[in-house]
Amino acid sequence: MDKLEIREYHEADFDRLCQIHDQARKQELEAANLSEAFKPLKIAAYEEDLFSYNIYVGQKDKKVIGFVAFSDDELAWLYVDPSFQKQGVGSKLIEFSLSKMKRPVYLEVLTGNPAKELYLHKGFKFCKHESGKMPGNEDFKVEVDLLVYR
């Protein structure tokens, strides 16, 4: 993705983030056989503390096409509009995030999520496999891989 501009999130971006998240999250959950666990971003953002993270958006031609949210050491949210996936948007958002974060950086990826390959390609390494309850939707059991970037 040549012309991707990355900038800080603005409150006016929220509806677009909801559109992106809700489409991409459904893909992610379907890949993990957890479709029933879907919650729209209008709910998940508050239940899972999205706004406690540093949030940046990727935009092309002034249209937001992806977003990332991270703390000093955790890459917590990364979603790309499905019509722009596999075009380097996620890679650029990861690279940008890593340039702002301390080391080591951690992230959790649902078992079955194809984004795991992207994270491994960007230099993350498998740390351990965990089982537990889905954050923000504790009715569902999840399997995740913890990845680390040093």
C-alpha positions, 0 to 999 in steps of 0.5 A, spaced: 500 500 500 503 506 497 499 511 499 497 509 506 497 515 511 497 514 518 495 519 523 492 519 530 485 517 531 479 522 532 473 522 535 469 523 528 473 516 526 469 512 530 463 510 526 468 508 520 472 504 525 465 501 527 464 499 520 471 496 519 471 492 526 465 489 525 466 486 518 473 484 520 471 481 527 466 477 524 471 474 519 476 473 525 471 469 529 469 465 523 476 463 522 476 461 530 469 457 530 466 463 534 461 467 530 456 467 536 461 471 540 461 477 535 460 484 539 459 490 535 465 495 536 459 500 539 459 495 545 466 492 545 470 498 545 467 500 552 467 493 554 474 492 552 477 499 554 479 501 546 480 508 548 485 506 554 490 505 548 494 509 543 489 509 537 492 510 530 488 510 523 490 508 516 487 512 511 488 512 503 485 518 499 482 521 506 478 514 507 480 510 513 481 503 511 484 500 518 486 502 525 491 499 530 491 500 538 497 499 542 500 500 549 507 501 551 508 493 550 501 490 547 499 490 540 491 490 542 487 491 536 489 491 529 483 491 524 483 492 516 477 493 512 476 487 508 476 490 501 483 492 503 486 486 506 492 483 503 494 490 500 500 491 506 495 496 510 496 491 516 503 490 515 504 498 515 500 499 521 504 494 525 511 497 523 508 504 525 506 501 532 512 497 533 516 504 532 512 507 538 512 501 543 517 499 548 520 491 547 518 486 548 511 487 545 506 482 546 499 480 542 494 475 543 491 472 536 485 467 536 487 460 534 485 459 527 486 467 525 489 468 519 493 474 521 497 470 525 501 469 519 502 476 518 505 477 525 510 472 524 512 475 518 513 481 521 518 478 526 513 476 532 515 469 535 510 464 538 511 464 546 505 460 548 498 457 547 493 459 552 486 457 554 481 462 557 475 466 557 474 471 551 475 478 554 469 482 554 465 476 552 466 471 558 461 466 556 465 463 550 472 459 551 477 461 547 484 458 545 489 464 543 497 464 541 501 469 545 506 472 540 512 476 542 516 481 538 523 483 542 
